[in-house]
Amino acid sequence: MGKLQYQCTMSLDGFIAGPGGDMSWLAGHLGPNPMVEETMDQTGALLVGNRTFGGDDPHRGTEQQGEPYGGGWTGQQFVLTHKAPDTPVPGVTFVGDLDSGVAAAKAAAGDRYVGVLGAQVARQCLDAGVLDEILVFIAPVLLGDGVRLFDHPGGTNIRLERLSVTQAPGATNLRLRVLS
């Protein structure tokens, strides 16, 4: 079975979305990045938070709007929600709990990664001890407020091991293994 990998782009000051979930800031930082291409090739399924699935889109107003990785990735998505829409969404399965979502996404991914999208889902995966890696594309921008990469009221101490650090035009790519 594949590993669960939290995949996101983050501002240098630690935000994956701006205030209110605004993702428009990201549009100016999308560009060629071999690590993004490699990640899309190695990802077999997505486990997505409901706010991420239905939230703001950096590709708003373009043909890529609503598509994972701006249309660069295709596959099965599993969206965690307690309220599935009435109308089915092609390629998307709505799941009501983390355990069934993780199991279904892992089965769909086979030996490839399950890409975890959304800060709350990533935190739930960390709390459950099922997140294997974190892949962060660090954009050279300061947002000052918004949705943090990781937020744990009261704090915690999750140990990570650096697997790789690479550079791309407009981003630093940081890949980490979750140790505890």
C-alpha positions as CSV (number, residue, x, y, z in Angstrom):
1,M,0.0,0.0,0.0
2,G,1.1,3.5,-0.7
3,K,2.1,6.1,1.8
4,L,0.1,9.2,2.9
5,Q,1.9,12.4,2.0
6,Y,0.6,15.9,3.0
7,Q,1.2,17.9,-0.2
8,C,0.9,21.7,-0.2
9,T,2.4,25.0,-1.1
10,M,3.2,27.3,1.8
11,S,4.2,30.9,2.2
12,L,7.5,31.5,3.9
13,D,5.6,32.5,7.1
14,G,3.8,29.2,7.3
15,F,0.4,29.8,5.6
16,I,-1.1,27.4,2.9
17,A,-4.1,29.8,2.3
18,G,-4.7,33.4,3.0
19,P,-7.4,34.9,5.3
20,G,-10.7,33.3,4.7
21,G,-9.1,30.5,2.7
22,D,-8.0,32.8,-0.1
23,M,-5.9,31.0,-2.6
24,S,-5.4,33.8,-5.1
25,W,-1.9,34.5,-3.8
26,L,-0.8,31.1,-5.1
27,A,-1.5,32.0,-8.8
28,G,1.6,34.2,-8.9
29,H,3.8,31.4,-7.7
30,L,2.7,28.6,-10.0
31,G,5.3,27.7,-12.5
32,P,7.7,25.0,-13.7
33,N,8.8,22.8,-10.8
34,P,10.1,19.3,-11.5
35,M,9.2,18.1,-8.0
36,V,5.5,19.0,-8.6
37,E,5.6,17.0,-11.9
38,E,7.3,14.1,-10.0
39,T,4.7,14.3,-7.2
40,M,1.8,14.2,-9.6
41,D,3.3,11.1,-11.3
42,Q,3.8,9.4,-8.0
43,T,0.4,10.1,-6.6
44,G,-2.3,7.5,-7.1
45,A,-5.2,9.0,-5.1
46,L,-6.1,12.1,-3.1
47,L,-7.6,12.4,0.4
48,V,-9.1,15.9,0.5
49,G,-10.7,18.0,3.2
50,N,-14.2,19.3,2.4
51,R,-13.1,22.9,2.8
52,T,-10.2,22.4,0.4
53,F,-12.4,20.6,-2.1
54,G,-15.1,23.3,-2.1
55,G,-12.8,26.2,-1.3
56,D,-11.1,28.9,-3.2
57,D,-9.1,28.0,-6.3
58,P,-5.9,29.6,-7.5
59,H,-7.0,28.7,-11.0
60,R,-10.3,30.5,-10.7
61,G,-11.5,31.8,-14.1
62,T,-9.4,29.5,-16.1
63,E,-9.9,26.1,-17.8
64,Q,-8.0,24.5,-14.9
65,Q,-10.5,25.7,-12.2
66,G,-11.7,22.9,-10.0
67,E,-9.0,20.5,-11.2
68,P,-6.4,19.0,-8.8
69,Y,-3.0,20.5,-9.5
70,G,-4.6,22.7,-12.0
71,G,-5.6,19.7,-14.2
72,G,-2.1,18.2,-14.1
73,W,-3.2,15.2,-12.1
74,T,-6.1,12.8,-12.7
75,G,-7.3,10.0,-10.4
76,Q,-9.7,9.2,-7.7
77,Q,-10.4,11.7,-5.0
78,F,-11.8,10.9,-1.5
79,V,-13.3,13.9,0.2
80,L,-13.9,13.8,4.0
81,T,-17.2,15.3,4.8
82,H,-20.3,14.8,7.0
83,K,-22.5,16.2,4.3
84,A,-22.0,14.8,0.8
85,P,-23.6,16.8,-2.0
86,D,-26.9,15.5,-3.5
87,T,-25.4,15.5,-7.0
88,P,-22.5,13.0,-7.7
89,V,-19.2,14.5,-8.7
90,P,-17.3,12.4,-11.3
91,G,-14.1,10.9,-9.9
92,V,-14.9,11.9,-6.3
93,T,-16.1,9.7,-3.5
94,F,-17.4,11.4,-0.3
95,V,-16.5,9.6,2.9
96,G,-17.8,10.3,6.4
97,D,-14.8,9.4,8.5
98,L,-11.0,9.4,8.4
99,D,-10.5,5.6,8.7
100,S,-12.7,4.7,5.8
101,G,-11.3,7.6,3.7
102,V,-7.7,6.5,4.4
103,A,-8.5,2.8,3.6
104,A,-10.3,3.7,0.4
105,A,-7.6,6.1,-0.8
106,K,-4.8,3.7,-0.1
107,A,-6.6,0.9,-2.0
108,A,-7.1,3.3,-5.0
109,A,-3.5,4.5,-4.9
110,G,-2.0,1.0,-4.8
111,D,1.8,1.4,-4.3
112,R,1.7,5.1,-5.1
113,Y,1.2,8.0,-2.7
114,V,-2.1,9.2,-1.3
115,G,-1.8,12.9,-1.5
116,V,-3.4,14.6,1.5
117,L,-4.8,18.0,0.7
118,G,-6.0,20.3,3.5
119,A,-4.6,21.4,6.8
120,Q,-7.4,19.9,8.9
121,V,-7.2,16.5,7.2
122,A,-3.4,16.5,7.5
123,R,-3.8,17.2,11.2
124,Q,-6.3,14.4,11.6
125,C,-3.9,12.1,9.9
126,L,-1.1,13.1,12.2
127,D,-3.3,12.7,15.2
128,A,-4.2,9.2,14.0
129,G,-0.6,8.3,13.3
130,V,-1.2,7.5,9.6
131,L,0.6,10.4,7.9
132,D,4.0,9.2,6.5
133,E,5.4,12.3,4.8
134,I,5.0,16.0,4.4
135,L,5.9,17.6,1.1
136,V,5.9,21.4,1.1
137,F,6.6,23.7,-1.8
138,I,7.8,26.9,-0.1
139,A,6.9,30.0,-2.0
140,P,8.9,33.2,-1.5
141,V,6.0,35.3,-0.2
142,L,4.8,36.5,3.2
143,L,1.0,36.4,3.8
144,G,0.9,37.4,7.5
145,D,-2.4,35.6,8.2
146,G,-4.5,32.8,7.0
147,V,-4.6,29.0,7.2
148,R,-1.5,27.6,8.8
149,L,0.4,24.6,7.4
150,F,-0.2,22.9,10.8
151,D,-2.1,24.3,13.8
152,H,-2.4,22.3,17.1
153,P,-3.9,24.4,19.9
154,G,-1.9,23.9,23.0
155,G,1.1,22.7,21.0
156,T,2.6,19.4,20.3
157,N,6.0,17.9,19.3
158,I,5.9,15.9,16.2
159,R,9.4,14.8,15.1
160,L,10.3,15.0,11.4
161,E,13.2,13.8,9.4
162,R,14.4,15.7,6.3
163,L,14.4,13.5,3.3
164,S,15.2,16.2,0.7
165,V,15.5,19.9,0.0
166,T,15.5,21.0,-3.7
167,Q,15.2,24.3,-5.5
168,A,13.0,25.2,-8.4
169,P,12.3,28.6,-10.0
170,G,10.2,30.4,-7.5
171,A,10.1,27.6,-4.8
172,T,12.0,25.6,-2.3
173,N,10.8,22.0,-2.1
174,L,11.0,20.3,1.3
175,R,10.2,16.6,1.8
176,L,10.0,15.3,5.4
177,R,9.2,11.9,7.0
178,V,7.0,11.9,10.0
179,L,8.8,10.1,12.9
180,S,6.3,10.4,15.7
